[in-house]
């Protein structure tokens, strides 16, 4: 079986590829992805690096977004979409996949349209508790819409929906993963706080942590995944400048990384006391699977307020705290983290209880759907 895959959400796409590599090594993949996660800001995407590590051909692809466009731009957007459909048809004709699998994002829309016109089956996967704008468009051309949560069903044609859960990279949960080599200092007696804004990083979280760093380091040692540079901001360089002004004893408690590999993240998940993060669907799913409590600062402009919904599901179970971005300041962040530290052990027990609600083996369920549709 040959699969063309696009990863609007990268990590579940990688989970599917890893699963196939282990269980169906004869299956082949081609990945259509982005060179830049934010093209206007020229922020480098990590898709090519992660896919290439798996010896999967990577094809750079681009598509316009349909949401958030002013009416006067709509004709040009539609023209660009049709051009992208033409490029997608060329790509599909060249690689001749048995199925196209999308993980959301507008990059998947022209590929889904092109696959439909060429008689190639289409499956799209929704990670969130809502329905992504792009996935609602893609669903019109898909044969199957796989969802991670029952709440998503109402956003898609009911006859196409299959509940699978959200695929997770199994490499993140391998025990006794070696310590990252860049951890050069002895670990302090303070607990480890992992700070992340997702693949792209979060400007809001980066700036808050930068301004509150001396107070945060009183209670925690920190690994901070800040995201790759944009043409407006080099987060790592700016954070390193702030770090250099700290007392030497605190400098050794603060590690800054643009990107964290799967092996490094596996070690972090096993050793962290908590996480400060956005609340994207994949991040939240991984934290639940790792039984890690977190302080969530949801992205406020997320579609259908999906990040708040993701966070609330964990917070209501007692496994995290919610700090709305409009209320986030140095003072509220420091106060929230102090409260979090006091309740950390209790929240960890609640996080462990959440694991009982995880769907059974979502990656296997999703891959079985892919196989059934490809061979139908």
C-alpha positions as CSV (number, residue, x, y, z in Angstrom):
1,X,0.0,0.0,0.0
2,X,1.3,3.5,-0.9
3,X,0.0,6.4,1.2
4,X,0.2,10.1,0.5
5,X,0.0,11.9,3.8
6,X,-0.2,15.6,4.8
7,X,0.2,16.8,8.3
8,X,-1.6,19.9,9.2
9,X,-1.0,18.4,12.6
10,X,2.4,16.8,12.4
11,X,2.6,14.6,15.5
12,X,-0.3,12.2,14.8
13,X,0.9,11.9,11.2
14,X,4.3,10.8,12.5
15,X,2.6,8.4,14.9
16,X,0.9,6.7,11.9
17,X,4.1,6.5,9.9
18,X,6.0,5.0,12.9
19,X,3.2,2.4,13.4
20,X,3.4,1.4,9.8
21,X,7.2,1.2,9.9
22,X,6.9,-1.3,12.7
23,X,3.9,-3.4,11.7
24,X,3.7,-3.0,7.9
25,X,7.2,-2.2,6.7
26,X,6.2,-2.9,3.1
27,X,3.8,0.1,3.1
28,X,5.2,3.2,1.4
29,X,4.7,6.9,2.3
30,X,5.1,10.2,0.7
31,X,4.6,13.3,2.8
32,X,3.3,16.6,1.4
33,X,4.2,19.4,3.9
34,X,5.3,22.9,4.7
35,X,8.7,24.4,4.6
36,X,7.5,27.2,6.8
37,X,5.0,26.9,9.6
38,X,4.2,30.7,9.2
39,X,5.1,31.7,5.7
40,X,4.8,35.4,6.2
41,X,7.1,35.3,9.2
42,X,9.5,32.8,7.5
43,X,9.4,30.6,10.5
44,X,10.9,27.3,9.6
45,X,8.7,24.2,9.9
46,X,10.1,21.0,11.5
47,X,8.1,18.8,9.2
48,X,10.8,18.1,6.6
49,X,13.4,17.3,9.3
50,X,11.1,14.9,11.2
51,X,9.8,13.2,8.1
52,X,13.2,12.8,6.5
53,X,14.5,11.1,9.7
54,X,12.0,8.3,8.9
55,X,13.3,8.0,5.3
56,X,10.0,9.2,3.9
57,X,10.1,11.4,0.7
58,X,9.1,15.0,1.6
59,X,7.4,17.2,-1.0
60,X,7.0,20.9,-0.3
61,X,3.5,22.0,-0.8
62,X,1.4,25.1,-0.2
63,X,-2.2,26.1,-0.2
64,X,-4.1,29.3,0.6
65,X,-6.2,29.6,3.7
66,X,-9.9,30.2,3.1
67,X,-10.8,31.5,6.5
68,X,-10.1,35.0,7.7
69,X,-9.8,36.4,4.2
70,X,-11.4,39.8,3.4
71,X,-14.1,39.6,0.7
72,X,-12.0,41.5,-1.8
73,X,-9.3,38.8,-1.6
74,X,-11.7,35.9,-2.2
75,X,-11.3,35.8,-6.0
76,X,-7.5,35.7,-5.8
77,X,-7.7,33.0,-3.0
78,X,-10.0,30.8,-5.1
79,X,-7.6,31.2,-8.1
80,X,-4.7,30.2,-5.9
81,X,-6.7,27.3,-4.6
82,X,-7.4,26.0,-8.1
83,X,-3.6,26.3,-8.9
84,X,-2.9,24.3,-5.8
85,X,-5.4,21.6,-6.9
86,X,-3.5,21.5,-10.3
87,X,-0.2,20.9,-8.4
88,X,-1.9,18.3,-6.3
89,X,-3.1,16.4,-9.3
90,X,0.4,16.4,-10.7
91,X,1.7,15.1,-7.4
92,X,-0.9,12.4,-7.1
93,X,-0.3,11.3,-10.7
94,X,3.4,11.2,-10.1
95,X,3.3,9.1,-6.9
96,X,0.1,7.1,-7.6
97,X,-0.9,6.5,-4.0
98,X,-3.6,4.1,-3.0
99,X,-5.1,6.6,-0.5
100,X,-4.6,10.2,0.6
101,X,-4.6,10.8,4.4
102,X,-4.9,14.3,5.8
103,X,-4.4,15.5,9.3
104,X,-6.1,18.8,8.8
105,X,-4.9,22.2,7.8
106,X,-5.7,24.0,4.5
107,X,-2.7,22.3,2.9
108,X,-4.8,19.2,2.8
109,X,-7.8,20.7,0.9
110,X,-6.4,20.9,-2.6
111,X,-4.9,17.4,-2.2
112,X,-8.3,16.1,-1.1
113,X,-10.1,17.7,-4.1
114,X,-7.5,16.4,-6.5
115,X,-7.6,12.9,-5.0
116,X,-11.4,12.9,-5.4
117,X,-11.2,13.9,-9.0
118,X,-8.7,11.1,-9.6
119,X,-10.8,8.4,-7.9
120,X,-8.3,8.1,-5.0
121,X,-9.9,7.4,-1.6
122,X,-9.6,10.2,1.0
123,X,-9.4,9.9,4.8
124,X,-9.0,12.9,7.1
125,X,-8.4,12.9,10.8
126,X,-9.6,15.5,13.3
127,X,-7.6,15.9,16.5
128,X,-9.7,18.4,18.4
129,X,-12.9,18.3,20.4
130,X,-14.5,20.6,17.7
131,X,-14.2,20.6,13.9
132,X,-11.3,22.5,12.3
133,X,-12.3,24.9,9.6
134,X,-10.0,23.2,7.1
135,X,-11.2,19.7,8.1
136,X,-14.8,20.7,7.6
137,X,-14.0,21.7,4.0
138,X,-11.9,18.5,3.5
139,X,-14.7,16.4,4.9
140,X,-16.8,17.3,1.9
141,X,-14.4,15.4,-0.3
142,X,-13.4,12.7,2.2
143,X,-14.7,9.1,2.2
144,X,-14.0,8.8,6.0
145,X,-13.6,11.4,8.8
146,X,-11.8,9.9,11.7
147,X,-12.3,11.8,15.0
148,X,-10.5,11.8,18.3
149,X,-13.4,12.7,20.6
150,X,-17.2,12.1,20.4
151,X,-17.8,15.8,20.7
152,X,-16.4,16.3,17.2
153,X,-19.1,14.3,15.4
154,X,-21.6,17.1,15.1
155,X,-19.3,19.1,12.9
156,X,-19.1,16.4,10.1
157,X,-21.4,14.3,7.9
158,X,-22.5,11.6,10.4
159,X,-22.3,8.8,7.7
160,X,-18.6,9.5,7.2
161,X,-17.5,9.7,10.9
162,X,-15.5,7.0,12.7
163,X,-14.2,7.4,16.3
164,X,-10.6,6.3,16.6
165,X,-9.0,8.5,19.1
166,X,-5.8,10.5,18.6
167,X,-2.6,8.7,17.5
168,X,0.3,9.3,19.7
169,X,4.0,8.6,19.1
170,X,4.9,5.5,21.1
171,X,8.5,6.6,21.3
172,X,7.5,9.3,23.7
173,X,6.6,6.7,26.3
174,X,9.6,4.4,26.2
175,X,11.0,4.0,29.7
176,X,14.6,4.7,30.7
177,X,15.2,7.0,27.7
178,X,18.8,8.4,27.9
179,X,19.2,11.9,29.3
180,X,19.6,14.7,26.6
181,X,23.3,15.4,26.2
182,X,22.8,19.2,26.4
183,X,21.8,18.9,30.1
184,X,25.2,19.8,31.3
185,X,24.7,20.7,35.0
186,X,23.6,18.4,37.9
187,X,19.9,18.4,38.4
188,X,18.9,20.7,41.2
189,X,16.6,19.6,44.0
190,X,13.8,21.7,42.6
191,X,11.2,20.0,40.3
192,X,11.5,20.3,36.5
193,X,9.0,22.6,34.7
194,X,8.8,22.0,30.9
195,X,7.7,25.1,29.0
196,X,6.4,24.7,25.4
197,X,4.3,26.6,23.0
198,X,4.0,23.7,20.6
199,X,5.9,23.2,17.4
200,X,5.9,26.9,16.5
201,X,6.5,28.2,20.0
202,X,4.3,30.7,21.6
203,X,5.2,34.4,21.6
204,X,2.8,35.0,24.6
205,X,4.4,32.2,26.7
206,X,7.9,33.1,25.7
207,X,7.6,36.7,26.7
208,X,5.8,35.9,30.0
209,X,8.5,33.4,31.0
210,X,11.2,35.8,30.0
211,X,9.8,38.5,32.2
212,X,9.0,36.2,35.1
213,X,12.2,34.1,34.9
214,X,13.9,35.0,38.2
215,X,10.7,34.3,40.2
216,X,10.0,31.0,38.3
217,X,13.5,29.7,38.9
218,X,13.1,30.2,42.6
219,X,10.8,27.1,42.6
220,X,11.7,25.2,39.4
221,X,14.4,24.3,37.1
222,X,13.2,24.8,33.5
223,X,13.5,23.4,30.0
224,X,12.0,25.9,27.6
225,X,11.1,24.9,24.0
226,X,10.7,28.3,22.4
227,X,10.2,27.6,18.7
228,X,12.4,28.5,15.7
229,X,13.1,32.1,14.7
230,X,10.8,34.3,12.6
231,X,11.7,37.3,10.5
232,X,10.5,39.4,13.4
233,X,11.8,37.6,16.4
234,X,14.6,35.1,17.4
235,X,13.1,33.7,20.6
236,X,16.1,31.6,21.6
237,X,18.6,34.5,21.1
238,X,16.4,36.9,23.2
239,X,15.9,34.3,25.9
240,X,19.6,33.6,26.1
241,X,20.3,37.3,26.6
242,X,17.9,37.3,29.5
243,X,19.5,34.1,30.9
244,X,23.0,35.7,30.7
245,X,21.8,38.4,33.2
246,X,20.8,36.0,35.8
247,X,22.9,35.0,38.8
248,X,25.2,32.1,37.8
249,X,23.4,29.6,40.0
250,X,20.1,30.4,38.2
251,X,21.6,30.3,34.7
252,X,22.4,26.6,35.3
253,X,18.7,25.9,36.0
254,X,17.4,27.2,32.7
255,X,17.8,25.4,29.4
256,X,16.5,26.9,26.1
257,X,15.8,24.8,23.0
258,X,14.2,25.8,19.7
259,X,13.0,22.2,19.2
260,X,12.9,19.1,21.3
261,X,13.4,15.7,19.6
262,X,11.1,12.8,20.4
263,X,13.8,11.1,22.5
264,X,14.5,14.2,24.4
265,X,10.8,14.8,25.0
266,X,10.4,11.2,26.2
267,X,13.0,11.9,28.9
268,X,11.3,15.2,29.8
269,X,7.9,13.5,30.1
270,X,9.4,11.0,32.5
271,X,11.2,13.5,34.7
272,X,9.1,16.7,34.7
273,X,7.0,17.7,37.6
274,X,4.7,19.8,35.4
275,X,4.3,21.7,32.1
276,X,3.5,25.2,31.2
277,X,1.9,25.2,27.7
278,X,-0.7,26.1,25.2
279,X,-3.5,23.5,24.9
280,X,-3.5,22.2,21.4
281,X,-5.1,18.8,21.0
282,X,-1.9,16.8,20.5
283,X,-0.1,18.4,23.4
284,X,-3.0,17.7,25.7
285,X,-3.4,14.2,24.5
286,X,0.3,13.5,25.1
287,X,0.2,15.0,28.6
288,X,-2.8,12.9,29.5
289,X,-1.0,9.8,28.2
290,X,2.1,10.8,30.2
291,X,0.1,11.5,33.3
292,X,1.7,15.0,33.5
293,X,-0.3,17.9,35.1
294,X,0.0,21.3,33.4
295,X,-0.7,25.0,33.6
296,X,-2.6,25.8,30.3
297,X,-2.7,29.2,28.6
298,X,-5.1,28.4,25.7
299,X,-4.6,30.2,22.4
300,X,-7.6,32.6,22.5
301,X,-8.2,32.9,18.7
302,X,-8.3,29.1,18.2
303,X,-11.3,28.0,16.1
304,X,-14.4,27.3,18.2
305,X,-12.2,28.2,21.2
306,X,-11.0,24.6,20.9
307,X,-7.8,25.1,23.0
308,X,-9.9,26.2,26.0
309,X,-12.2,23.1,25.6
310,X,-9.1,20.9,25.5
311,X,-7.7,22.5,28.6
312,X,-11.0,22.5,30.5
313,X,-11.4,18.7,30.1
314,X,-8.1,18.2,32.0
315,X,-8.7,21.0,34.5
316,X,-12.1,19.8,35.4
317,X,-10.6,16.4,36.2
318,X,-8.3,18.1,38.7
319,X,-5.1,17.5,36.6
320,X,-4.2,21.0,35.7
321,X,-4.8,24.8,36.0
322,X,-6.1,27.2,33.5
323,X,-4.7,30.7,33.0
324,X,-6.6,32.6,30.3
325,X,-4.3,34.7,28.1
326,X,-6.3,37.9,28.8
327,X,-5.5,37.4,32.5
328,X,-1.9,36.4,32.0
329,X,0.8,38.7,33.4
330,X,4.1,38.2,35.3
331,X,2.2,38.4,38.6
332,X,-0.6,36.0,37.7
333,X,1.8,33.5,36.1
334,X,4.1,33.4,39.1
335,X,1.1,33.1,41.4
336,X,-0.5,30.3,39.3
337,X,2.8,28.4,39.2
338,X,3.2,28.6,43.0
339,X,-0.3,27.2,43.4
340,X,0.4,24.6,40.8
341,X,3.6,23.5,42.7
342,X,1.7,23.1,46.0
343,X,-1.0,20.9,44.3
344,X,1.4,19.1,41.9
345,X,1.3,15.7,43.6
346,X,-2.5,15.6,43.9
347,X,-2.9,16.8,40.3
348,X,-0.5,14.0,39.1
349,X,-2.8,11.4,40.8
350,X,-5.8,12.9,38.9
351,X,-3.7,12.9,35.7
352,X,-3.1,9.2,36.1
353,X,-6.8,8.6,36.6
354,X,-7.5,10.4,33.3
355,X,-5.6,7.6,31.5
356,X,-8.5,5.3,32.1
357,X,-10.6,7.3,29.7
358,X,-8.1,7.1,26.7
359,X,-9.4,5.2,23.6
360,X,-7.9,1.8,23.2
361,X,-5.0,1.9,20.7
362,X,-6.1,4.8,18.5
363,X,-3.2,4.4,16.1
364,X,-4.1,0.8,15.3
365,X,-7.7,1.7,14.8
366,X,-6.9,4.6,12.5
367,X,-4.4,2.5,10.4
368,X,-7.0,-0.3,10.0
369,X,-9.4,2.3,8.6
370,X,-6.7,3.5,6.2
371,X,-6.1,-0.1,5.0
372,X,-9.8,-0.8,4.6
373,X,-10.4,2.3,2.6
374,X,-7.3,1.9,0.4
375,X,-8.2,-1.7,-0.4
376,X,-11.9,-1.2,-0.8
